[in-house]
């Protein structure tokens, strides 16, 4: 399992905006986070539509978090940027199992438990905790 580059950029953007709570321009974010500005604009749009950030137009315009940093979960960002959050196709809503054996399949049960652990342990982590627990001093 590997997160796509859009997800990585989105997480870095929210961490950056949450690190000091200030409003930042797309140019500032792009330069500081090493994200191509044109690509960043698309990511900022997704984050805005998802209710994570807000934008302001005009001379003092820019982007900032829409709600407290401590309430933004890693899973929210992934839901906005990843095609699926399921670790295996058999866990998707359509219940796609090429053997039609999801109810008795040991691996399906294992994947389901694994998915629940991911949801509880990682997807529910506030980004603020990531910044607090894993950030190193420059």
Helices and strands as residue ranges (DSSP letters): H 5-20, H 26-33, H 37-49, E 53-56, E 62-65, G 69-71, H 74-81, G 89-91, H 106-118, I 119-123, H 127-134
